């Protein structure tokens, strides 16, 4: 992600965007705090993979299954709860769509 996108990223706007992105049957499973927590884990994952190291703006391929596993594992170990992989996929896709929109 470029520095320009980092500057434009607004956590509260990201949460609103993701909530609007989620299908109706999933929206009730995630409150604002859940979505913020998941966003933090997404960026922790990116950082652990070296995606946040800067450098050139090359395209980065994210393994969604690996990312979902990372979120599920960390949510359990942090005592936040158990998220379903299928539901997390929508949150992750929403976050990616938000980044594409800014």
C-alpha positions in Angstrom: 0.0 0.0 0.0 1.4 3.4 -0.9 1.9 6.2 1.6 -0.9 8.2 -0.1 -3.4 5.4 0.6 -2.1 5.2 4.2 -2.9 8.9 4.6 -6.4 8.5 3.1 -7.3 5.4 5.2 -10.0 6.3 7.7 -10.8 3.6 10.2 -14.4 4.8 10.8 -15.1 5.1 7.1 -13.6 1.6 6.6 -15.9 0.2 9.2 -19.0 1.9 7.6 -17.9 0.7 4.2 -17.4 -2.9 5.3 -20.8 -3.0 7.2 -22.5 -1.8 4.0 -20.6 -4.4 2.0 -21.7 -7.3 4.2 -24.7 -9.4 3.2 -27.8 -8.7 5.5 -27.6 -12.2 7.1 -24.0 -11.5 8.3 -24.2 -7.9 9.4 -25.5 -8.8 12.8 -22.5 -11.0 13.5 -20.1 -8.1 13.5 -20.2 -4.9 15.5 -17.9 -2.0 14.9 -15.4 -3.2 17.5 -15.3 -6.6 15.8 -14.6 -5.1 12.4 -11.9 -2.8 13.8 -10.3 -5.8 15.5 -10.4 -7.8 12.3 -8.9 -4.8 10.3 -6.0 -4.7 12.9 -5.4 -8.4 12.4 -5.5 -8.0 8.6 -2.7 -5.4 8.8 -0.8 -7.5 11.4 -0.9 -10.3 8.9 0.3 -8.0 6.1 3.1 -6.8 8.3 4.2 -10.3 9.3 4.4 -11.2 5.6 6.5 -8.1 4.8 3.8 -6.5 2.7 4.1 -3.2 4.7 7.8 -2.8 4.2 7.3 -0.1 1.6 9.4 0.0 -1.5 8.0 -0.2 -4.9 4.2 -0.4 -5.5 4.3 -3.9 -6.8 1.2 -6.0 -6.9 0.9 -8.2 -3.8 -0.9 -11.6 -3.9 -2.7 -12.3 -0.6 -3.6 -15.9 0.2 -7.1 -15.4 1.6 -7.2 -18.8 3.2 -4.0 -18.1 5.1 -5.3 -14.7 6.1 -8.6 -16.1 7.4 -6.7 -18.8 9.4 -4.5 -16.0 10.9 -7.6 -14.0 12.0 -9.4 -17.1 13.4 -6.3 -18.2 15.3 -5.5 -14.8 16.8 -9.1 -14.1 17.7 -9.2 -17.4 19.6 -5.9 -16.8 21.3 -6.8 -13.2 22.2 -10.1 -14.4 23.7 -12.1 -12.3 21.3 -14.2 -15.3 20.1 -14.6 -17.7 17.2 -15.3 -16.2 13.8 -16.6 -18.4 11.0 -14.3 -18.5 8.0 -17.1 -17.9 5.5 -18.2 -14.8 7.4 -14.6 -13.5 7.7 -14.2 -13.8 4.0 -16.9 -11.1 3.5 -15.2 -8.8 6.0 -11.8 -9.2 4.3 -13.3 -8.7 0.9 -15.1 -5.6 2.2 -11.8 -4.2 3.5 -10.0 -4.9 0.2 -12.9 -3.1 -1.6 -12.6 -0.2 0.7 -8.9 0.1 0.0 -9.6 0.0 -3.8 -12.1 2.8 -3.4 -9.7 5.3 -1.8 
